[in-house]
Amino acid sequence: MKVKSKSTESYTGKDIKVLKGLEAVRQRPAMYIGSTDKKGLHHLINEVVDNSIDEAVAGYCNHIRVTITKNGECIVEDNGRGIPVDIVPSEGKSALEVVLTVLHAGAKFSDKVYKISGGLHGVGVSVVNALSEYLIAEVHRDGYIWVQIYERGVPITPVQKKGKTSKTGTIITFKPDFQIFRNINFDPDIILERLEELAYLNPFVTIEFIDENSGINKILNYPNGIRDFVENIIYRNSFNRSYEVQYVKNIYGDIVVEIAFVHTDSDIEISKSFANNINTVDGGTHLTTFRNSFTRLVNTFAIEKIKEKDVSLSGDDIRQSMVYVVSVKVPNPQFEGQTKSKLVSHEVKSAIENTVMNDIKRIFDSEPEIIDIILQKALVSYKARIAAKRAKQIVIARSRSDILYTVAGKLADCISRDVSKREIYIVEGDSAGGSAKNARDRNTQAVLPLKGKIINVEKSNIEKILQNNEIRAIIAALGCGIDYEDKKMDISKLRYSKVIIATDADVDGYHIRTLLLTFFYRFMRLLIYHGNLYLAYSPLYRIITNNKSIYVYSQKELEKEIKNLKKYRIQRFKGLGEMNPDQLWETIMNPKTRILKKVSLDDAEKAEKIINILMGIDVEERKKIILQSSSSVSINELDV
């Protein structure tokens, strides 16, 4: 490579760009709110509400109202002290304007005002301001109403005194900026879920939620706090308690620890963790410490109560069927990133260990029937795990010699050795497989046809799963192994950058897709986390008009397309096997024209619940969800 002459290069101080005010937020919003999709959009509401919650935790607020207007605005109102409006000496501006326009400005950096706070970085409400088309701040304080209006983070009015009031508090009205977000429509279910969490975590606060679009008007107040939280999770999932929900609270120096837990009749573990009211979806120090301490505590009782020798209960054995919430409030916690999804503060370890080894141990000592139930469940899980491990070893040993033979006759591999360019289509049936093999780009596209429906992994043990020819074919073709007990899949050995599920656009096709998704969710979840798993959407109809083809994917789309056509012919596809190679290439295999949806898991608990319904014993509920999902697919929701 030829190196350019230094004398010809122009790189001086003039090339350095300094972003002032909130310009940096608008240019790189994902750095501050995680993303500009639906998740980032709703994070704006969280930032404003968190400030009101901080007022409540400090003892100055007991009512918060969140309203979504028909105009697409969000209004967050509290009865706290109100943001100060007097002049900040160092800035020469009103405190209100400083808080709303300066990053890292606020009272959260001093424990004089907020000893415990969720909005620790001082960027929350200013970021909301920067990413809003407009924001109106109304403060009730010192007997007066103060108002200031902003557009895209820039104040367009000074702080104005509007009249007298006997109230105190802050009202923030904002509308997300369509220049930043792909979709600016709030989802009331997402908002309500977060507000319910806050109501459970702060039983001294009443939270009101109003959505003018859907007519929702809910008052949220849970006097029993996170104990009610656990009860609600059990109710929503139709579980039965194995004993009454247990709750402990411990104040360890400046750190407050709350834990509520119960075991149920399910085999699903559900955990929720929070730090200073922030939902730490990726866990962290508090959750890991609780799990380790709880495992250690239960094993101390196991030594005394379990007569069988050499039994070593794992954390998974003990927590299988357990529903629990861990909440900590700690001064100056440390999180990973502005979105605060993971707590990394080590000072909480001692507080949680103390809570488990003393307070929870006291429960087990005084109510031995509870620890007996936990041990009984853990022992059953332990024996099943050991038995499954032995069965799997036998099956793997038996299968190793012929698993490659099983896949060899089915897989039509691609030529390229560059994994980043290689992709594999998993299709249903030999007919579809034949068309796909003829349609594909042989250099980069492999085809693996499956013979009918794969085994339902939700209802089968590991021995039956690994004996299934279709499952074995998938495992052998992908080459990265599966996750089960002590065996972990190695994503670095994945032979394709894209694993594409291509099934027929009918109920049977959706069923096969669901079975495959369940298998990947249970045993190859890293494919989803690393963005390697895709769904290919096949058309239902082909409209032939003026010697050209229009492919449509739903009855509704068909009606829209033919509305203004005078002369046309319609071809109905019953499955991929009925499509000739040219049609298959054009619709699901040509990277320039195909429609793919990347499979993602934003909420593991919701996915767990849906899969449990889809693959469980409730046939009617499963049928209802499949039909609803199959009829609601929108091309706008897909990744092309």
C-alpha positions, 0 to 999 in steps of 0.5 A: 500500500502506498503511503501518502506524503505527509506534506500533501495531507491537510489535518489541522485544528480546523478539522476538529469538530466540537459539539456544543450543548446537546448536539452530541446527543442528537448525533449519537443518540444510541450512546445515551439511550441504547438505540433509536428503536422501540426500546430507546423510544420508551427509555425516554419515559423511563428517564423522566419518571425515574426523576420523579421516583427519586423525589419519592424515595427522598420522601417528597413525592407520593403521586406520579401521573403518566399520560400519553396524549392523542397527539403522541406526547408524554406528560409526566407529572409529580407532586415533589418539590419541583425542579429549582428555578433560581440561578445557578451561580456558575452558569448564570442561568436558571437551574431549570434550564441548566438541568434540561440543557447541560449534560452531567448537571443535576443534584444527583452528584451530591448526597445532600439532596438525593442519597439514593438515586436512579438518575445518577449520570445527570444526563437523563432529562437533558437527553430527553430534551435533546431527542424531543421535537419539543419539550415543555417544563412546568414547575410548581414551586415557591408559590408560583408556576414556572414554564419554559419551552424547548425545541430539539433541546434548544430553549425558545423561551426564558423561564417565565413566571405564569401565575400563583399555585398552592401545589408543588411538583414538576410537569414534563411534556415532551414529544419524541423527535421523528427525525431521531426515531423510526417510530414515535408511537408509544406502546402502552403495554411497555409503559405499563409494565415499567410503571407497575415495576416501580409501583411494586418497588415503591409501595409508598407511591401511587402511580397513575397511567392514562393512555388517551388512545386506548382508553387505559386509565390505571391506578397502581399502588401495591402496599406489600411491595415486591411480595405483591410483585412475586404474587403477580408473576405467579398469577400471570403465568398460572403457577401454583405456590409450593409455599407462601411468598417469603420476604426479607428486608435488611439495612446494611449500613447505607445499603437497603436489600429487599428479597421476595421469593417462592417456589412453584409447581412449574419448572421455570425459573423467573428472576427480576433484579433492580438497583435503585429502582432501575431494572437491571435486565442483565443482572449484575453483582446483586443478582449473582451474589444472591444466587451464589449465597442462596445455593450455599445456604440451601446446601448447608441444610442439604448436608443435614437433611438429605441422607443420600451420599455425594449429592451436590445440588447446583444453583440450577437444581435449587432455583428450578421453579423459583420466582424471585425479586432482588432489589437493592438501594445503594448510594453511588451505584456503578452500572455498565452504560447509561442504560444501566442494564447491569450493576457492577457495584461490589459493595452490595455483596456483603449486604446481600450475603448477610441478608441471605445467610442471616435473614433467610436462614432464620426463615428456614430455621423457624419454618422447616417445611419451607426448606424441606419443600425446596430440598425435595424439588432440588433433589428431583431436579438433581436426579433428573439432571444426572440421569439425563447426562448419562442418557445423553452420553449414551446417545451421543456415543451411539450417534457419533458414528452415524450423525454425519451420515444422516446429514450427508444425504440431505445437506446441499452445502455451498462452495465458499469457505468464507463463513461471513458469506455462507448462509444455510436455508432450512426448508420443509420437505424434499420438494421445497428442498429440490426447488431451493437447491436449484434456485440457490447461489451455490457459492454462498447458499446451502440448503438443508431440507427437513422431512416433516415436523421436527420433534417438539423439544418442549415435551421431550427428554434429551435422549429422544431429542438427540435420536431425532434425525432432523435435529441431528441433521441440524446440529451436524450441519451447523457444526457448533454443538448445542447447549445442554447441562455441562455441554456448551455450544461454540459459536466460533465453530458455526459454519454459516453467518446466516441460518435462515428458516424458510417454511410454507406460508400456512398454518402447518408452516407456522407450526414447523417454524415454531418448533424450529424456533423452540429448538433454537431457543432452548438449545442454540440460543447464542444464534439468536443473541449473536444475530445469526438466526433469520426467518424468510417470508414466502409469498402467498400469491403471485399477481401476473400483469403486463408481463410482470410478477408482483408477489404479495404476502397476505390476503390484505396485501393482495386486495390492495394490489389488485384494487387498481389493476384492470387485467391480471391473473392470480397464482396461489402458492400452497407451499415452497415446493410448488414454486419453480426455482426462478420464483423461489430465487426471486422471493426468498433467496435473492439478497436484493429482493428477499424479505428476511426477519432477524430473530431477536430476544428482547425479553427472555421472560416473555419468550419463555412464556410464549414458548411455554404456551405454544409448546405446552398442553393448552391446545386452544391457547396455542391455536389462538396465538398461532392464528393471531401471529400468522395474520398480523405479520407486517412487511414493515416489521421485517428486516429486508 
